[in-house]
Amino acid sequence: MAKPQKDLLIQPNTTCECLLNELQIIWNEVGESETEKGRMLYELEEECVEVYRRKVDKANRSRAQLRQEIADSEAELACICSTMGERPVHFRQFDKEAGSLKEELSRVHPELDEMRKRKFERRNQFIEVQEQIQSISDEIYSTGEYITAIVVENDLSLRKLEELHRELLALQKEKSERLKKVQEQMYTLNSLCSVLGLDFKQTVSGVHPSLGISEGPRSANSETINQLAIAIQELRKVKLQRMQRLQDLASTMLELWNLMDTPIEEQQMFQNVTCNIAASEHEVTEPNSLSENFINYVEAEVSRLEELKSSKMKELVLKKRAELEEICQKTHLIPKLDSAVEYAVEAIESGCVDPACVLEQLELQIASAKEEAFVRKEIIEKVEKWLAALDEESWLEEYNMDENRYNAGRGSHLTLKRAEKARGLVCKLPAMVEALTSKTASWEKDKGIEFTYDGTCLLSMLENYSLSRQEKEQERRKQRELKKLQGQIIVEKEVLYGSKPSPSKAQSAKKTPRISTGSPASRRISFGCQTSKSELKYSQSFSKRKTDKAHRLNNLDDDASCLSSARRGLDIAGFPMKKFSTGALKCS
């Protein structure tokens, strides 16, 4: 390289020498003086130096410019590398091989252009991410709620870009969650509107216009979510209020149905109302089940039932009262009816008493009567058996007094069978009374109250019956003694006056076989299986018989008084007793 440069420098010298020689020839021909020649050569030399100096200065400036351009390029390249977070490229290490400055600049320029291009692309990436961040933040946040990071030109590193990407992903996730929340809120709102019979689109459009449009983006900012939450809360309050109204109506409807025994077919029409009487808020999901029109429809039905109830209340009270009286009659209780129930019909018609209150009292008394009937059941059954035995005993007494009871006739064998059964049942009466008395006393001790039968103390009835039975036994004994005396008197008369028949004797003679036929055997059957073995004695004197006759006639009057007292005892116990005549006593 040095030789070509030297040739380039020698060439001007040769040219100058030729020109100087030519100029010398010209000056010689002209005849210039040496002084003038020297001066002109000096000027020419000065001019040449000036030209060279300008050229050198220009070359220096060009070299400095190249060096500055290289330095600027390297500085810009370093700055770009620093901004993008990359290691700077060093070119000075290649200076020995580089050669000229232009070659060095030619190597820097492509690298700088590449880095500028990469910086521009990186910056576009930053701008794109930040635009997305700004767009999402504008969608999900209110104005001023979210501050977007500004692109800083001196920091376009991948680390910063990754931070922005993470921020974008976080915002996208939050947006997705918010949209999901908005969707859930709209679903809840739609369900509430469906149940309450409201227009869903109109409701959500009132919250935000974008929510009422099926296509296009929906607002998911905090204000929209809060407004949706407020709308849901308000509709839930309305739902709870309407549920309470409907459940109250359903309760009233059920009460009216139960009171009036409404047919099942009619109840089925409002099954969707009564089935939700105890439902919670989330269980009521049927469309229009809480709409204003439906509630008004149910209210109209309840009003109709109320009117029907008023018209049927009298019938219901009478029915419940009859039910109570029937239960008390079966269990032999005296119903405890207060004045409001006693005069229920008159009170309802006059409006002095609430019909529901009267029915409630009747229901309580019916429940109490059923409970008491269950507790009294065992003793009542025993009392009924005892009373049935008493009826048989009364029938047997009438049967025994019938003089024609052994006459053969139609159905007589059935009567005889009944008499045999009655005698066996009457024999069990003392044990039956004793067991019933013990059971009743134990019951009264356990319950602490008196056991009554049709308003009468059962123990008093049993005691009176026992007393009356004892009196009847005494009466029977006296009757047997009286019969003995009557027989003795007849025999004595026959001995004294002979056997001359008289109308009265003939009549008594006809009755005598009946008495003898029913004496020991029939008396044993009729009066507790007791057998009389008395025999007539004929060894008494006539005077003594006359004295005894008067005494026995007095005893006969006493027996009649005993019979009256026995009858009074049974009347006190609540059981009727047959009236006994002298003829009846004879037949017994």
DRENNU-861574 format. One record per residue (C-alpha): residue in three letters; x, y negated, z. Coordinates in nm, 3 decimals, decimal comma. Example, Ala and Ser with C-alpha at 12.3 -4.5 7.8 and 13.67 -1.06 7.14 Angstrom:
2
<ALA <1,230 0,450 0,780>>
<SER <1,367 0,106 0,714>>
//
This chain:
588
<MET <0,000 0,000 0,000>>
<ALA <0,293 -0,239 0,064>>
<LYS <0,425 -0,218 -0,291>>
<PRO <0,104 -0,330 -0,464>>
<GLN <0,073 -0,617 -0,220>>
<LYS <0,438 -0,716 -0,296>>
<ASP <0,372 -0,707 -0,669>>
<LEU <0,072 -0,930 -0,619>>
<LEU <0,294 -1,182 -0,438>>
<ILE <0,576 -1,163 -0,695>>
<GLN <0,339 -1,219 -0,983>>
<PRO <0,245 -1,575 -0,879>>
<ASN <0,611 -1,663 -0,835>>
<THR <0,688 -1,551 -1,188>>
<THR <0,399 -1,753 -1,323>>
<CYS <0,505 -2,059 -1,127>>
<GLU <0,860 -2,025 -1,254>>
<CYS <0,734 -2,011 -1,613>>
<LEU <0,519 -2,312 -1,555>>
<LEU <0,804 -2,498 -1,386>>
<ASN <1,030 -2,416 -1,674>>
<GLU <0,772 -2,538 -1,919>>
<LEU <0,719 -2,850 -1,706>>
<GLN <1,098 -2,905 -1,697>>
<ILE <1,110 -2,883 -2,069>>
<ILE <0,828 -3,135 -2,097>>
<TRP <0,991 -3,368 -1,848>>
<ASN <1,318 -3,342 -2,037>>
<GLU <1,150 -3,422 -2,362>>
<VAL <0,974 -3,713 -2,199>>
<GLY <1,283 -3,825 -2,023>>
<GLU <1,164 -3,836 -1,673>>
<SER <1,416 -3,932 -1,414>>
<GLU <1,534 -3,691 -1,155>>
<THR <1,373 -3,894 -0,883>>
<GLU <1,047 -3,884 -1,060>>
<LYS <1,090 -3,516 -1,126>>
<GLY <1,165 -3,456 -0,757>>
<ARG <0,866 -3,658 -0,648>>
<MET <0,635 -3,477 -0,889>>
<LEU <0,774 -3,140 -0,784>>
<TYR <0,724 -3,237 -0,420>>
<GLU <0,361 -3,332 -0,488>>
<LEU <0,313 -3,013 -0,681>>
<GLU <0,457 -2,812 -0,394>>
<GLU <0,235 -2,991 -0,144>>
<GLU <-0,068 -2,922 -0,356>>
<CYS <0,027 -2,554 -0,380>>
<VAL <0,078 -2,533 -0,004>>
<GLU <-0,257 -2,700 0,051>>
<VAL <-0,424 -2,450 -0,177>>
<TYR <-0,252 -2,164 0,000>>
<ARG <-0,345 -2,310 0,337>>
<ARG <-0,710 -2,330 0,239>>
<LYS <-0,703 -1,980 0,114>>
<VAL <-0,538 -1,858 0,432>>
<ASP <-0,787 -2,046 0,645>>
<LYS <-1,070 -1,900 0,448>>
<ALA <-0,919 -1,554 0,483>>
<ASN <-0,878 -1,609 0,856>>
<ARG <-1,236 -1,719 0,887>>
<SER <-1,351 -1,422 0,687>>
<ARG <-1,146 -1,189 0,905>>
<ALA <-1,280 -1,351 1,221>>
<GLN <-1,630 -1,325 1,085>>
<LEU <-1,581 -0,960 1,011>>
<ARG <-1,440 -0,900 1,354>>
<GLN <-1,726 -1,094 1,513>>
<GLU <-1,976 -0,905 1,307>>
<ILE <-1,816 -0,579 1,412>>
<ALA <-1,817 -0,689 1,775>>
<ASP <-2,176 -0,807 1,753>>
<SER <-2,278 -0,483 1,590>>
<GLU <-2,099 -0,284 1,853>>
<ALA <-2,253 -0,498 2,127>>
<GLU <-2,601 -0,461 1,978>>
<LEU <-2,543 -0,091 1,939>>
<ALA <-2,433 -0,068 2,299>>
<CYS <-2,735 -0,272 2,409>>
<ILE <-2,972 -0,049 2,213>>
<CYS <-2,810 0,260 2,359>>
<SER <-2,840 0,109 2,703>>
<THR <-3,204 0,011 2,644>>
<MET <-3,287 0,360 2,522>>
<GLY <-3,093 0,518 2,804>>
<GLU <-2,833 0,681 2,580>>
<ARG <-2,454 0,685 2,602>>
<PRO <-2,287 0,408 2,393>>
<VAL <-2,082 0,498 2,082>>
<HIS <-1,716 0,385 2,092>>
<PHE <-1,545 0,301 1,759>>
<ARG <-1,217 0,158 1,885>>
<GLN <-1,073 0,503 1,925>>
<PHE <-1,084 0,537 1,545>>
<ASP <-0,901 0,201 1,475>>
<LYS <-0,576 0,368 1,370>>
<GLU <-0,756 0,564 1,108>>
<ALA <-1,007 0,295 1,026>>
<GLY <-0,786 0,075 0,801>>
<SER <-0,957 -0,252 0,719>>
<LEU <-1,222 -0,436 0,907>>
<LYS <-1,468 -0,389 0,626>>
<GLU <-1,431 -0,013 0,652>>
<GLU <-1,485 -0,037 1,022>>
<LEU <-1,791 -0,255 0,967>>
<SER <-1,919 -0,011 0,708>>
<ARG <-1,908 0,262 0,972>>
<VAL <-2,085 0,051 1,240>>
<HIS <-2,369 -0,073 1,020>>
<PRO <-2,533 0,268 0,947>>
<GLU <-2,517 0,366 1,312>>
<LEU <-2,663 0,033 1,411>>
<ASP <-2,940 0,066 1,155>>
<GLU <-3,018 0,415 1,284>>
<MET <-3,030 0,295 1,642>>
<ARG <-3,249 0,001 1,542>>
<LYS <-3,487 0,241 1,371>>
<ARG <-3,492 0,468 1,674>>
<LYS <-3,552 0,171 1,902>>
<PHE <-3,840 0,059 1,686>>
<GLU <-3,993 0,405 1,694>>
<ARG <-3,939 0,431 2,071>>
<ARG <-4,099 0,092 2,118>>
<ASN <-4,398 0,203 1,909>>
<GLN <-4,429 0,509 2,131>>
<PHE <-4,433 0,286 2,438>>
<ILE <-4,693 0,061 2,280>>
<GLU <-4,912 0,357 2,179>>
<VAL <-4,901 0,510 2,528>>
<GLN <-4,968 0,178 2,692>>
<GLU <-5,257 0,109 2,459>>
<GLN <-5,408 0,444 2,557>>
<ILE <-5,350 0,366 2,924>>
<GLN <-5,511 0,028 2,880>>
<SER <-5,806 0,176 2,694>>
<ILE <-5,870 0,447 2,956>>
<SER <-5,822 0,206 3,243>>
<ASP <-6,072 -0,031 3,083>>
<GLU <-6,319 0,258 3,062>>
<ILE <-6,287 0,391 3,416>>
<TYR <-6,194 0,079 3,610>>
<SER <-6,357 -0,253 3,652>>
<THR <-6,187 -0,573 3,539>>
<GLY <-5,878 -0,639 3,749>>
<GLU <-5,910 -0,306 3,931>>
<TYR <-5,623 -0,146 3,739>>
<ILE <-5,305 -0,333 3,637>>
<THR <-5,136 -0,190 3,330>>
<ALA <-4,756 -0,190 3,317>>
<ILE <-4,611 -0,431 3,056>>
<VAL <-4,361 -0,297 2,803>>
<VAL <-4,013 -0,412 2,906>>
<GLU <-3,786 -0,441 2,600>>
<ASN <-3,471 -0,371 2,798>>
<ASP <-3,602 -0,035 2,925>>
<LEU <-3,715 0,198 2,651>>
<SER <-3,560 0,507 2,801>>
<LEU <-3,712 0,851 2,783>>
<ARG <-3,746 0,846 3,161>>
<LYS <-3,964 0,537 3,138>>
<LEU <-4,160 0,691 2,852>>
<GLU <-4,216 1,005 3,057>>
<GLU <-4,341 0,792 3,345>>
<LEU <-4,590 0,629 3,114>>
<HIS <-4,694 0,970 2,982>>
<ARG <-4,748 1,092 3,337>>
<GLU <-4,951 0,782 3,409>>
<LEU <-5,152 0,846 3,093>>
<LEU <-5,211 1,209 3,190>>
<ALA <-5,321 1,102 3,537>>
<LEU <-5,564 0,853 3,387>>
<GLN <-5,691 1,113 3,140>>
<LYS <-5,743 1,358 3,425>>
<GLU <-5,919 1,095 3,631>>
<LYS <-6,132 1,004 3,332>>
<SER <-6,220 1,369 3,282>>
<GLU <-6,311 1,403 3,649>>
<ARG <-6,516 1,085 3,637>>
<LEU <-6,696 1,199 3,323>>
<LYS <-6,763 1,531 3,492>>
<LYS <-6,893 1,349 3,797>>
<VAL <-7,108 1,127 3,578>>
<GLN <-7,238 1,438 3,403>>
<GLU <-7,321 1,600 3,737>>
<GLN <-7,489 1,283 3,857>>
<MET <-7,690 1,263 3,538>>
<TYR <-7,788 1,630 3,578>>
<THR <-7,901 1,561 3,935>>
<LEU <-8,082 1,249 3,819>>
<ASN <-8,248 1,444 3,538>>
<SER <-8,362 1,712 3,785>>
<LEU <-8,504 1,449 4,021>>
<CYS <-8,680 1,269 3,736>>
<SER <-8,823 1,601 3,616>>
<VAL <-8,957 1,689 3,962>>
<LEU <-9,091 1,338 4,023>>
<GLY <-9,237 1,303 3,673>>
<LEU <-9,021 1,001 3,576>>
<ASP <-8,863 0,903 3,238>>
<PHE <-8,499 1,013 3,254>>
<LYS <-8,368 0,800 2,964>>
<GLN <-8,531 0,490 3,099>>
<THR <-8,384 0,557 3,442>>
<VAL <-8,024 0,611 3,323>>
<SER <-8,042 0,324 3,076>>
<GLY <-8,121 0,100 3,368>>
<VAL <-7,793 0,211 3,526>>
<HIS <-7,582 0,163 3,208>>
<PRO <-7,692 0,143 2,843>>
<SER <-7,430 0,394 2,726>>
<LEU <-7,581 0,667 2,947>>
<GLY <-7,909 0,664 2,758>>
<ILE <-7,740 0,732 2,422>>
<SER <-7,684 1,096 2,335>>
<GLU <-7,386 1,021 2,107>>
<GLY <-7,084 0,803 2,173>>
<PRO <-6,866 0,743 2,476>>
<ARG <-7,025 0,704 2,817>>
<SER <-6,924 0,462 3,082>>
<ALA <-6,736 0,628 3,366>>
<ASN <-6,617 0,329 3,563>>
<SER <-6,658 0,291 3,934>>
<GLU <-6,954 0,058 3,898>>
<THR <-7,146 0,309 3,687>>
<ILE <-7,072 0,593 3,928>>
<ASN <-7,180 0,381 4,223>>
<GLN <-7,500 0,277 4,046>>
<LEU <-7,575 0,640 3,962>>
<ALA <-7,518 0,738 4,326>>
<ILE <-7,753 0,460 4,439>>
<ALA <-8,018 0,570 4,187>>
<ILE <-7,988 0,932 4,304>>
<GLN <-8,015 0,827 4,667>>
<GLU <-8,327 0,622 4,596>>
<LEU <-8,490 0,905 4,403>>
<ARG <-8,404 1,150 4,681>>
<LYS <-8,580 0,923 4,928>>
<VAL <-8,882 0,914 4,700>>
<LYS <-8,864 1,293 4,666>>
<LEU <-8,851 1,343 5,044>>
<GLN <-9,141 1,105 5,095>>
<ARG <-9,350 1,282 4,833>>
<MET <-9,251 1,622 4,971>>
<GLN <-9,370 1,516 5,314>>
<ARG <-9,697 1,391 5,166>>
<LEU <-9,747 1,712 4,971>>
<GLN <-9,655 1,937 5,265>>
<ASP <-9,896 1,750 5,491>>
<LEU <-10,164 1,794 5,227>>
<ALA <-10,075 2,164 5,195>>
<SER <-10,100 2,213 5,573>>
<THR <-10,438 2,042 5,577>>
<MET <-10,546 2,252 5,280>>
<LEU <-10,445 2,577 5,453>>
<GLU <-10,630 2,478 5,768>>
<LEU <-10,940 2,398 5,567>>
<TRP <-10,912 2,726 5,376>>
<ASN <-10,885 2,922 5,699>>
<LEU <-11,173 2,735 5,856>>
<MET <-11,404 2,781 5,561>>
<ASP <-11,285 3,128 5,448>>
<THR <-11,207 2,999 5,099>>
<PRO <-11,191 3,280 4,837>>
<ILE <-10,848 3,396 4,722>>
<GLU <-10,931 3,308 4,362>>
<GLU <-10,984 2,945 4,457>>
<GLN <-10,667 2,942 4,667>>
<GLN <-10,459 3,075 4,376>>
<MET <-10,519 2,749 4,189>>
<PHE <-10,304 2,567 4,447>>
<GLN <-10,053 2,843 4,514>>
<ASN <-9,770 2,622 4,385>>
<VAL <-9,860 2,369 4,656>>
<THR <-9,888 2,599 4,957>>
<CYS <-9,578 2,801 4,863>>
<ASN <-9,364 2,489 4,923>>
<ILE <-9,514 2,407 5,262>>
<ALA <-9,187 2,488 5,439>>
<ALA <-8,947 2,442 5,145>>
<SER <-8,633 2,235 5,178>>
<GLU <-8,535 1,956 4,938>>
<HIS <-8,318 2,165 4,705>>
<GLU <-8,585 2,439 4,679>>
<VAL <-8,840 2,214 4,508>>
<THR <-8,729 2,214 4,141>>
<GLU <-9,046 2,277 3,941>>
<PRO <-9,111 1,998 3,686>>
<ASN <-9,379 1,747 3,785>>
<SER <-9,433 1,928 4,115>>
<LEU <-9,394 1,595 4,297>>
<SER <-9,532 1,362 4,034>>
<GLU <-9,772 1,092 4,142>>
<ASN <-10,048 1,239 3,927>>
<PHE <-10,007 1,585 4,080>>
<ILE <-10,009 1,450 4,437>>
<ASN <-10,321 1,248 4,357>>
<TYR <-10,477 1,568 4,221>>
<VAL <-10,397 1,753 4,546>>
<GLU <-10,527 1,462 4,752>>
<ALA <-10,851 1,475 4,557>>
<GLU <-10,881 1,847 4,632>>
<VAL <-10,814 1,790 5,003>>
<SER <-11,076 1,515 5,007>>
<ARG <-11,321 1,755 4,845>>
<LEU <-11,241 2,019 5,106>>
<GLU <-11,281 1,764 5,384>>
<GLU <-11,626 1,678 5,256>>
<LEU <-11,707 2,047 5,225>>
<LYS <-11,573 2,102 5,575>>
<SER <-11,805 1,838 5,715>>
<SER <-12,100 2,009 5,552>>
<LYS <-11,995 2,356 5,667>>
<MET <-11,869 2,262 6,012>>
<LYS <-12,203 2,336 6,176>>
<GLU <-12,208 2,680 6,015>>
<LEU <-11,847 2,746 6,119>>
<VAL <-11,911 2,648 6,480>>
<LEU <-12,216 2,873 6,495>>
<LYS <-12,020 3,158 6,336>>
<LYS <-11,729 3,126 6,578>>
<ARG <-11,967 3,097 6,870>>
<ALA <-12,153 3,409 6,757>>
<GLU <-11,819 3,588 6,726>>
<LEU <-11,727 3,485 7,081>>
<GLU <-12,064 3,596 7,214>>
<GLU <-12,033 3,928 7,031>>
<ILE <-11,690 3,992 7,182>>
<CYS <-11,817 3,898 7,528>>
<GLN <-12,122 4,117 7,482>>
<LYS <-11,911 4,416 7,382>>
<THR <-11,677 4,364 7,675>>
<HIS <-11,961 4,261 7,913>>
<LEU <-11,805 3,922 7,982>>
<ILE <-11,987 3,597 8,045>>
<PRO <-11,850 3,342 7,790>>
<LYS <-11,715 3,031 7,955>>
<LEU <-11,850 2,761 7,725>>
<ASP <-11,791 2,402 7,820>>
<SER <-12,035 2,125 7,742>>
<ALA <-11,869 2,037 7,409>>
<VAL <-11,904 2,395 7,287>>
<GLU <-12,239 2,457 7,453>>
<TYR <-12,394 2,170 7,265>>
<ALA <-12,158 2,190 6,966>>
<VAL <-12,417 2,159 6,694>>
<GLU <-12,587 1,858 6,850>>
<ALA <-12,252 1,697 6,925>>
<ILE <-12,125 1,746 6,568>>
<GLU <-12,442 1,607 6,418>>
<SER <-12,429 1,303 6,645>>
<GLY <-12,055 1,257 6,591>>
<CYS <-11,978 1,257 6,964>>
<VAL <-11,735 1,551 6,941>>
<ASP <-11,463 1,626 6,691>>
<PRO <-11,560 1,948 6,508>>
<ALA <-11,197 2,054 6,484>>
<CYS <-11,165 2,022 6,860>>
<VAL <-11,473 2,237 6,912>>
<LEU <-11,341 2,500 6,671>>
<GLU <-11,003 2,494 6,839>>
<GLN <-11,165 2,556 7,177>>
<LEU <-11,369 2,838 7,030>>
<GLU <-11,059 2,993 6,873>>
<LEU <-10,877 2,975 7,205>>
<GLN <-11,170 3,133 7,387>>
<ILE <-11,199 3,405 7,121>>
<ALA <-10,829 3,483 7,155>>
<SER <-10,861 3,486 7,534>>
<ALA <-11,170 3,709 7,515>>
<LYS <-10,992 3,954 7,283>>
<GLU <-10,694 3,967 7,515>>
<GLU <-10,916 4,020 7,820>>
<ALA <-11,114 4,284 7,631>>
<PHE <-10,794 4,474 7,564>>
<VAL <-10,699 4,457 7,932>>
<ARG <-11,051 4,565 8,043>>
<LYS <-11,091 4,834 7,779>>
<GLU <-11,006 5,137 7,994>>
<ILE <-11,231 5,037 8,284>>
<ILE <-11,515 4,934 8,051>>
<GLU <-11,506 5,278 7,890>>
<LYS <-11,530 5,439 8,234>>
<VAL <-11,817 5,205 8,330>>
<GLU <-12,004 5,294 8,013>>
<LYS <-11,963 5,664 8,092>>
<TRP <-12,086 5,598 8,444>>
<LEU <-12,389 5,405 8,319>>
<ALA <-12,464 5,682 8,071>>
<ALA <-12,452 5,928 8,360>>
<LEU <-12,689 5,702 8,556>>
<ASP <-12,931 5,705 8,264>>
<GLU <-12,917 6,083 8,261>>
<GLU <-12,972 6,087 8,636>>
<SER <-13,279 5,865 8,599>>
<TRP <-13,410 6,082 8,318>>
<LEU <-13,350 6,394 8,528>>
<GLU <-13,547 6,247 8,817>>
<GLU <-13,841 6,178 8,587>>
<TYR <-13,805 6,523 8,440>>
<ASN <-13,808 6,687 8,783>>
<MET <-14,127 6,500 8,873>>
<ASP <-14,301 6,627 8,561>>
<GLU <-14,538 6,912 8,666>>
<ASN <-14,552 7,048 8,312>>
<ARG <-14,179 7,058 8,249>>
<TYR <-14,170 7,438 8,229>>
<ASN <-14,468 7,471 7,999>>
<ALA <-14,377 7,627 7,671>>
<GLY <-14,412 7,385 7,386>>
<ARG <-14,245 7,244 7,079>>
<GLY <-13,893 7,121 7,161>>
<SER <-13,909 7,239 7,523>>
<HIS <-13,588 7,438 7,485>>
<LEU <-13,405 7,122 7,381>>
<THR <-13,541 6,944 7,687>>
<LEU <-13,422 7,229 7,908>>
<LYS <-13,075 7,211 7,752>>
<ARG <-13,061 6,838 7,812>>
<ALA <-13,172 6,891 8,171>>
<GLU <-12,894 7,144 8,224>>
<LYS <-12,635 6,901 8,083>>
<ALA <-12,779 6,617 8,290>>
<ARG <-12,754 6,826 8,608>>
<GLY <-12,388 6,898 8,535>>
<LEU <-12,320 6,531 8,467>>
<VAL <-12,502 6,421 8,782>>
<CYS <-12,288 6,657 8,986>>
<LYS <-11,980 6,466 8,861>>
<LEU <-12,116 6,124 8,957>>
<PRO <-11,952 6,101 9,303>>
<ALA <-11,607 6,181 9,164>>
<MET <-11,668 5,945 8,872>>
<VAL <-11,765 5,661 9,107>>
<GLU <-11,467 5,727 9,329>>
<ALA <-11,222 5,723 9,034>>
<LEU <-11,380 5,409 8,889>>
<THR <-11,366 5,234 9,226>>
<SER <-10,997 5,320 9,267>>
<LYS <-10,915 5,207 8,912>>
<THR <-11,105 4,880 8,954>>
<ALA <-10,944 4,803 9,289>>
<SER <-10,599 4,866 9,140>>
<TRP <-10,682 4,642 8,841>>
<GLU <-10,799 4,358 9,066>>
<LYS <-10,486 4,391 9,276>>
<ASP <-10,261 4,368 8,969>>
<LYS <-10,448 4,081 8,802>>
<GLY <-10,542 3,893 9,117>>
<ILE <-10,896 3,834 8,990>>
<GLU <-11,234 3,999 9,034>>
<PHE <-11,349 4,252 8,773>>
<THR <-11,700 4,157 8,664>>
<TYR <-11,950 4,343 8,450>>
<ASP <-12,208 4,115 8,291>>
<GLY <-12,128 3,856 8,556>>
<THR <-12,159 4,099 8,850>>
<CYS <-11,868 4,225 9,056>>
<LEU <-11,809 4,586 8,954>>
<LEU <-11,692 4,694 9,300>>
<SER <-12,013 4,552 9,448>>
<MET <-12,214 4,744 9,191>>
<LEU <-12,030 5,066 9,277>>
<GLU <-12,067 5,005 9,648>>
<ASN <-12,439 4,932 9,617>>
<TYR <-12,481 5,240 9,406>>
<SER <-12,301 5,452 9,665>>
<LEU <-12,523 5,309 9,938>>
<SER <-12,836 5,364 9,733>>
<ARG <-12,724 5,719 9,658>>
<GLN <-12,676 5,786 10,027>>
<GLU <-13,022 5,644 10,099>>
<LYS <-13,167 5,862 9,826>>
<GLU <-12,999 6,167 9,980>>
<GLN <-13,148 6,078 10,317>>
<GLU <-13,482 6,024 10,149>>
<ARG <-13,460 6,364 9,982>>
<ARG <-13,386 6,527 10,315>>
<LYS <-13,687 6,355 10,471>>
<GLN <-13,900 6,461 10,176>>
<ARG <-13,794 6,820 10,226>>
<GLU <-13,879 6,798 10,596>>
<LEU <-14,211 6,635 10,505>>
<LYS <-14,290 6,922 10,269>>
<LYS <-14,214 7,166 10,544>>
<LEU <-14,453 6,982 10,774>>
<GLN <-14,720 6,972 10,506>>
<GLY <-14,685 7,345 10,457>>
<GLN <-14,705 7,409 10,829>>
<ILE <-15,017 7,190 10,859>>
<ILE <-15,187 7,381 10,578>>
<VAL <-15,101 7,712 10,737>>
<GLU <-15,224 7,595 11,076>>
<LYS <-15,550 7,476 10,922>>
<GLU <-15,596 7,811 10,754>>
<VAL <-15,532 7,989 11,082>>
<LEU <-15,764 7,754 11,274>>
<TYR <-16,053 7,721 11,027>>
<GLY <-16,008 8,022 10,816>>
<SER <-15,944 8,047 10,447>>
<LYS <-16,267 7,881 10,336>>
<PRO <-16,181 7,703 10,019>>
<SER <-16,251 7,339 9,978>>
<PRO <-16,203 7,116 9,677>>
<SER <-15,889 6,967 9,827>>
<LYS <-15,755 7,306 9,929>>
<ALA <-15,831 7,451 9,591>>
<GLN <-15,644 7,166 9,429>>
<SER <-15,352 7,203 9,667>>
<ALA <-15,358 7,577 9,612>>
<LYS <-15,315 7,515 9,242>>
<LYS <-15,021 7,287 9,307>>
<THR <-14,855 7,519 9,555>>
<PRO <-14,696 7,746 9,292>>
<ARG <-14,550 7,436 9,123>>
<ILE <-14,395 7,330 9,452>>
<SER <-14,261 7,674 9,525>>
<THR <-14,135 7,710 9,170>>
<GLY <-13,940 7,391 9,192>>
<SER <-13,846 7,416 9,555>>
<PRO <-13,512 7,570 9,629>>
<ALA <-13,390 7,609 9,270>>
<SER <-13,518 7,281 9,130>>
<ARG <-13,414 7,087 9,436>>
<ARG <-13,065 7,229 9,408>>
<ILE <-13,042 7,121 9,048>>
<SER <-13,200 6,781 9,100>>
<PHE <-13,024 6,664 9,413>>
<GLY <-12,662 6,748 9,387>>
<CYS <-12,682 7,129 9,398>>
<GLN <-12,804 7,139 9,762>>
<THR <-13,003 7,454 9,867>>
<SER <-13,287 7,445 10,133>>
<LYS <-13,324 7,774 10,338>>
<SER <-13,587 7,658 10,590>>
<GLU <-13,856 7,905 10,684>>
<LEU <-14,203 7,840 10,820>>
<LYS <-14,262 7,928 11,183>>
<TYR <-14,602 8,037 11,302>>
<SER <-14,542 8,091 11,671>>
<GLN <-14,632 7,739 11,787>>
<SER <-14,938 7,670 11,992>>
<PHE <-15,240 7,485 11,863>>
<SER <-15,210 7,194 12,104>>
<LYS <-14,846 7,144 12,026>>
<ARG <-14,924 7,143 11,653>>
<LYS <-15,180 6,866 11,702>>
<THR <-14,924 6,655 11,886>>
<ASP <-14,657 6,719 11,621>>
<LYS <-14,901 6,632 11,348>>
<ALA <-14,945 6,279 11,476>>
<HIS <-14,568 6,244 11,519>>
<ARG <-14,502 6,362 11,166>>
<LEU <-14,754 6,123 11,022>>
<ASN <-14,557 5,841 11,184>>
<ASN <-14,236 5,978 11,032>>
<LEU <-14,405 5,975 10,693>>
<ASP <-14,450 5,601 10,722>>
<ASP <-14,082 5,568 10,815>>
<ASP <-13,984 5,768 10,508>>
<ALA <-14,178 5,530 10,288>>
<SER <-13,989 5,237 10,437>>
<CYS <-13,658 5,417 10,375>>
<LEU <-13,759 5,468 10,014>>
<SER <-13,826 5,097 9,977>>
<SER <-13,483 5,009 10,117>>
<ALA <-13,316 5,251 9,876>>
<ARG <-13,500 5,096 9,584>>
<ARG <-13,392 4,750 9,696>>
<GLY <-13,029 4,870 9,708>>
<LEU <-13,039 4,981 9,346>>
<ASP <-13,210 4,659 9,245>>
<ILE <-12,925 4,466 9,405>>
<ALA <-12,671 4,676 9,213>>
<GLY <-12,847 4,588 8,892>>
<PHE <-13,010 4,926 8,821>>
<PRO <-13,386 4,987 8,810>>
<MET <-13,530 5,257 9,036>>
<LYS <-13,847 5,448 8,977>>
<LYS <-14,135 5,390 9,216>>
<PHE <-14,212 5,701 9,418>>
<SER <-14,564 5,785 9,521>>
<THR <-14,675 6,044 9,769>>
<GLY <-14,754 6,272 9,480>>
<ALA <-14,406 6,222 9,344>>
<LEU <-14,259 6,312 9,678>>
<LYS <-14,459 6,629 9,680>>
<CYS <-14,336 6,719 9,331>>
<SER <-13,978 6,660 9,432>>
//
